[in-house]
């Protein structure tokens, strides 16, 4: 039984219009400007929505939460405004580390054009002090069992899309400041607080909580019957 369900993703940006114009084609979404300080990116399903929200603080540290995307060619992402940070040919890893127009890290995985999905989010990566504990906590929230790999822990089917994973990886550096990427959930606040979440602040329509390692996420109440 889950405590909450996946709602959507949010990306903080100095310039939401510019970043929305970048992330829409990267993720295979359509851009829809809906309010002065935010841009909504829309897909064929509600869970694919990505909000690009204005903040006044520039990126200063490596993303604690980042997106993994599928692409037919690294050159396609560069043409949209991304930069290559570490090519997979040099690192020996299965992905290329890239940066968006505001310097935010993300990982690009090559796929055959015939196999490229319409929605190109592959996974959400989360840096952790204790990856196993974080995956276990979020596994309880989403009602799924973590899978342990060599070096990281994965939650499969935490979102409505069975192809999207949440990957928790241990890192030595501590978390510094607010994340620039977070997800929203739908659920009741009290059960999350009872299991170790904390309230950061309250908004008229949602509450901003932090998980046990301080990562922000927003909780929206379930629809009324």
N, C-alpha and C positions, 0 to 999 in steps of 0.2 A: 504494500500500500504506500502510495506516495504522499508526501506532505505538501507538495506544490507541483505545478506543471510549467513547462517552458512556455514563455510568452514571446519574447523577441530579443534582439540585440541592440546595444547602444554604443556609439563611438563618439568620444569627445573630440572637438576640433576648434581651432581658432577661426576657421572659415568653413562653416557647414556647407555652403553652396559649392565651393571648390572641392572639398573632400567628398561631398555627395556625388558630384560629377565624376570623380575618380572611382569611388567604390561601387557605384551602380553597375558599370560594365564589368568590373572585376568580378563581382558576385553574380552577374546575370540578372540584375534587378532593374526596375524602372524608377526614375527619380520623380518625386512629387513634393514640391515645396508646400508645406502646410501651415507654417507659422514663421514669424520673423527670425527666431533664433534656433530653428531646427529644420532639417530636411529629412523627409521619410523616403526610404527606398523600399519599393513594394515588389513582391513576387506573386506567384499564383496561389500561395497559401498564406494565411495570417502569420504562421510561425516564421516565415521567411522575412518578415519586416525587419528593417534595420533603421534605427534612428541615428542621425548624425547631429549631435547637439553642440551648441556654442558654449565654449568655456573661454575664460580670459587668461588662462595659464598655458604657456608653451610646454611642449614635451621636454623633459630634462633628464629622464632616466629610461632605461630599457623597459619596454612594455612587460608588465607582470602577467597580463592576459593578452593574447594575440590570436589572430585568425590564420587558419591554414586554408588555402584556396587551390582549386584545380584550374589548370590552364593548358591550352594547346601549345603555347610557346612563351618563353620568358620575354622575348622581344615584344609580344603583344602587350604585356604589362608595362614594359619600359615606355612604349609608345603612348600609353595612357598617363604617364607621369611618375611611375615607380622607378626606383634605382636599385641596382643589384648591390647587396652588401657582401654576400659570400656565396659564390656559385657552387653548386653541388659537385661540379667537376674538380674543384679545389678542396672541398671539405670531405668528400667521400660519402656524404650523407645522401639520403634519398629526396632531398628538397633543396631549393635555392632560398637563402635568406634574403629578403628584400625590405625596402622601406617605402612607405607611402609618401605623398607630397609634403606632409608635415613631419616626416622622419620616423613615423611609427613602424615598428618591425612587423612583418608578416612572412609566412612561409608559402612558397609556391611549389606545387607538385605537378609535374608534367603528365598529361593524359593524351591518349590518341584522340584527335578531333572527333572521331566517330563515337567515342565513349564519353565525351565531355557532357556532364549534366547541365540542364538549364540553370539550376541553382548551384553555384560553384563553391559554396562553402563546404569544405571537407571536414574540418574539425575546429574546435576552440582549444588552444593550448593555455595552460595555467602553470606558472612558476610557483613553487611551493617550498616552504621550509620542511614540511612533512607531507610528501605526496600521498602516501598511503592513507594518512589520517584525513586529509582533505577529500580524497576520492571517496572514502567511506562516509564522510559527512554528507557530501552531495549525493552519493548513492542512496542514502536514506531519504534525503529530500525528494529525489526523483523516483524512488522506488525501484532502483536497478542495482545489480551486483557488480562491483568493480572487477576488472580483469587486470592482473599484474603481468607486466612485461619485464624485459631486461632494462631497467632504468626508469620506467614510468608506469603509471597506472591509468587505465582507460575506463570510461563509462560509455557503454553502448546503449542506444535507444533511450537516452536521457531526453532527447527532443523527439517530436513527431516524425522526423526524418530518420529512417534506420541507417542511412549512410553517414550521418554526422556524429562524430565522437567528441567527448570531452576528455582531453589528455592532460594529466597532472604529472609534472616533472619536477624532481628536486633540484634546487639551485642553492648555492652557498650565500648569495647576497640577500640581505633583508629587504623587505618591502619598504619603499619610500614614497610616501604621498599617495594621493588618489590614483586609481587606475584610469586609463583613458578608454578602456573597453570593458563593458560589463553586460550581463544578461539580466532580463526581467523575468519574473515568474508570477503565476497566478496562484493564490492560496491564502490561508489564514496566517496571521502573524504570530499568534501565541504559540503554536506548536514549534515554530522555528526558534523562537526565543527560549523555549524550554529545552531545546537541544543545543544551545550555545551561540545562537546568533545574537547580535546586539543592535539596538536602534541607533541610527546616526541622526536622522531627522525625519520629520513628518511633512508630507505634502497633502493638499486637499484630496487628491484621488489615489495616492499611494504612499507607502512608507519606504524609506531607504534604510536597509539593514546592512550589516557586515557579517561575513562568515567567520569561523574561528581564527582565520589568519588575517582578518581585516579587509578582505575584498568586498567592495560594495556590490549590492544587488538591490533591485527594486521589487517590491511585493505589491501586486494589485489584487483587490478583493475578487472572489469568484462572482460570476454573473448571478443576479438574483433570479430565482426560479419564477 
